[in-house]
Amino acid sequence: MDVRDILEGRMPKGEFRPNVGRIATAIACGLLAIVLVAGLFTCFYRVDASEQGVVLRFGKHVRTSRPGLQTKLPWPIETVYKVPVQRIQTLEFGLETIQPGRRTQYAPQTASQLDVSEMLTGDLNLAQVRWIVQYRVSDPVQYLFKIGDVEYISTSRLPAGAWTDPNPAVPDTIRDVSESVLRKLVGDKSVDAVLTLGREDIAADAKREIQDMLNTYEAGVQIVTVKLQSTSPPEDVKDAFQEVNRARQNKERVVNEAKGERNRQIPAAEGKKDQAISEAEGYADRVVMETKGEVAAFQAKLAEYDKAPEVTKTRLYLEAMEEVLAGVGEKTIIDESVQGVLPLLNLDRGSSIARPQGDQ
């Protein structure tokens, strides 16, 4: 006799016949208790400090839960997706970091990474551009449901009915958009701009354009940083590019030295020019003023001459003689009209009158 015989009622006479209804009821109660315990266990879930929980009720979003211990209706009535909204996530393009730190170690570049990093510049040169994109989730609902994943659906469900890594399609979309934007921006620049001074502008423009495209897709993410880790020419022509860069640096050095010398010489020459102009203007003003003074004096003398010609002549003669004799050393005046005396006037000794010899 086995259990099947007991359940089907095939028992020998005289043996104990259990109550089939009671057994079925006990089994049903046990199953119900298991379901209740399991449902009660899935009513509680915990959201980390860097996450937010998106709660779905039969597939429809009903609320977003904050960090901490939370409750919900048992699975499968309500399901929770945990989305990391505070964690900064990084995507690498053309490189792979092995050991981050002060001296970051990178893995050897593979063929697929080389395909990503090689780009054609606007002047039809090749350049290898390696960059990173850092982002964080800004809208968990958009992050989960606005962009679908057609290649992979996560099945890493937690026991409480919470899902981890809910939408890997978003990183794939960010990767595709970033590569498209960088190729467009590099294609608009010359190889010199890509390798030298234009890197910061490319990174800033890439951040803005990537964010605009993701906003159009309603990806629910915010781009934090776009940084060009390295830009270099292809290995085959790297030596030639370095020679060109050295020649360009020498050219810039010579030009800067010439500009410095010019900046030193031009102010000195301008100072001398201003000084000469000032001196000439001062001399011109002085000559004009002196000439005007002489003209005024002459006009005053002319007016006096018109009034008394003889007196004016005498005064002018005396003034002229006074000016002339002032520069003579010893002065002796001979008056031919004087007879019988020494016609001498010794002005140096203070004599003012010539006397006859007989007068004492």
Secondary structure as UniProt FT lines:
FT   HELIX           3..8
FT   TURN            13..14
FT   HELIX           20..41
FT   TURN            42..43
FT   STRAND          44..47
FT   TURN            49..50
FT   STRAND          51..57
FT   TURN            58..59
FT   STRAND          60..65
FT   STRAND          68..71
FT   TURN            75..77
FT   STRAND          78..84
FT   STRAND          89..93
FT   STRAND          97..99
FT   STRAND          105..106
FT   HELIX           111..117
FT   STRAND          118..120
FT   TURN            122..123
FT   STRAND          126..137
FT   HELIX           140..145
FT   TURN            159..160
FT   STRAND          162..163
FT   HELIX           169..187
FT   HELIX           191..195
FT   TURN            196..198
FT   HELIX           199..217
FT   STRAND          221..232
FT   HELIX           235..237
FT   HELIX           238..307
FT   HELIX           309..325
FT   TURN            326..327
FT   STRAND          332..334
FT   TURN            336..337
FT   STRAND          344..346
FT   HELIX           347..349
FT   TURN            357..358
//
